[in-house]
Amino acid sequence: MKLEQLNKELEDIFSSIEFEEDGGIHITGADWFSDDLKLEFAIKTGVEEQNQLWEAQIKGVREEMIKAEMSEKLELLEEHPLLWAYNQRQTNLYFSKPTSRSYELFANIYTIHNRETRNWIPLRKYINTHLSVLDLCKSTSGLFASGPIKLMEQYKKELEAHDMNPTIVGGHSPKRWLNGHQVDETEIVQVLIIGDSYIIGEAFEFNRV
């Protein structure tokens, strides 16, 4: 999603030559209100004495990781690997034969994972954690990983290349926590990314302070 759909003033700042050459964004505060979040950030526009303070009102926060560090980019996205837990069918990948090239499998799975998730998600988030990843790659059969179908299909292709007879089994709709219980995710969520920080939520509104 282009930011101009939400706030043209921000889009104008981020697309300016001055911001590209000498601009930056710094998260200065975060206040919670139940499942809603007010995120405060300062923008160094790149123009002398024209720094600005902004806030984002975020409703229905699902997940967040906020770091107070200078960033060069702000994006609001409807498609991103961080959203797969909320918009992809969650399923299981099993295998029934071992590989004779376990170290190669380990290296390739690591590469595939980082490529597909753009380095945003740790490898062990979806891989079977009952064993180390290398020991899992040396196993003769069992559960290899559980997670979003889009990623499981990429893992499966690699296991097929190693003649491990992989199969994707079962699955369920994405879930969210509500009042202490897991329920089906029924909303379309987005992710706000500022540098290495992110917030996943239902609705985002930007205002200058």
Secondary structure, 3 states (H helix, E strand, C coil): CCHHHCCHHHHHHHCCHHHHHHCEEEEEEEEEECCEEEEEEEEECCCCCCCEEEEEEEECCCEEECCCCEECCEEEECCCHHHHHHHCCEEEEEECCCCCCHHHHHHHHHHHHHHHHCCCCCHHHCECCCCCHHHHHHCCCEEEEEEEHHHHHHHHHHHHHCCCCCEEEEEECCEEEECCEEEECCCCCEEEEECCEEEEECEEEEEEC
